[in-house]
Structure formats: structure tokens, C-alpha cells
């Protein structure tokens, strides 16, 4: 379950975000709400959320100033989702330069909200709340030695039920989904770091380098070395 803070001086916007999180069964828990920028900064340091829904126009400190403050001294990673009216969209562009993951335009529409959350979290949600929790666990632990039977037991369900969910929502199986996720993360490491192929394989959950190469080529159509060279 991701922990989130809503920083917005409009109570209706905060209530709508909470309603949509509940409506779609998203694995996100609101742990704090702030109506002013200085309170938002204090709350971030105190509660250490994973996600912050951040309004651009707030009393005391603007959303931009909140992000600048956090970027300057906060130790940790926060996914900022900037909320703004269209008239302030230019400020939202500045927020993107400061590292915001996405922008929500007011008035927030349900489809827009769901699309934003999928981009921020990195995977597609379903209307099944329990399965969303299962997906959340996989995306947080993909680099570990996770198996269908142990994951199913951990979430108090059966392997057959989980298999049906993967087929229903993604037309694939558990193993293929995890492998695809690992290769997607490996692609990011290849583009953004100078880590060796072995180090990347280890980081994304492969303890067998040959198996990593096999899966990488199956998903991307090329070897990790060729993929990295293509991006240079």
C-alpha cells in the first residue's frame, strides 16, 4: 500500500481524490492532508509519503516552492502529482522540470485521474481491489525471488484465482508478467546507468545471466548490449 499526502487548499479537490482512490480500489492510503504549502513541507518530513498530490496555488508556499524545498534537502523519493487549474498550466510545466511525475488539471475527471495514477505507479490498475494489492506487491518486490504459490499464500488466495486474474486483465500468466516487468526495469537501468549487465541482471531479480539474456532478447528482440548501444 502506497502512502500519500494531499496538499490542496480546496477541500472539494481533496475529497474527490479520496473518492476516486476508493472508487477504483487503488492501493494508496491517504495519511495526511495540508491546506498550506508550509504545512505540506512539514508533513512530508514527518510522514515520509510515497506520493504527494500537490496543488500549485496554495497559501504561504506555492506548490513550486514546496517542491524546491523538498528537492533541496529531503532524503528520499517522492512521486509528486501536481494539481492545477488550466490558467496556471505554465507553473505546472515548471513543476515537471522539478521532477513532478504528472499533472492533474482541475476540475479532476475520473478517467484523467486513473490514467495519471497508472503513469505514476507504473502499471495498469483493474477494478479488482484485491488484485490491485497483488500487483502492487509484485511491483515492489519484482527483484526478489517471488513465486506464484508464495505470493498467493501471502495474499490469502489460490494460485488458480491469481492465474485467472492475470489472464482476464492482461491476457498473460504470472511468470510472463514478472519477467516482462523485470526486463522493463532492466531497460531503464541500461538507459540511465553505467552498471554492468551482470549488475543489472542482479538488480532486477535474475541470478542466472544466461536466463536474463534469454528473457531480454525474447521481450525486446535484441541483447542487452545491443539495446544499450542503440540508446547511445
Secondary structure, DSSP 8 states (H G I E B T S, - for coil): -EEEEEE-S-HHHHHHHHHHHHHTT-SEEEEEEESBHHHHHHHHHHH--SEEEEESS-BSS-HHHHHHHHHHH--S--EEEEEEEGGGHHHHHHHHHTT--EEEEES--HHHHHHHHHHHHTS---S-HHHHHHHHHHHHHTTS---HHHHHHHTT--HHHHHHHHHHHHSS-HHHHHHHHHHHHHHHHHHH----HHHHHHHTT-S-HHHHHHHHHHHHSS-HHHHHHHT-
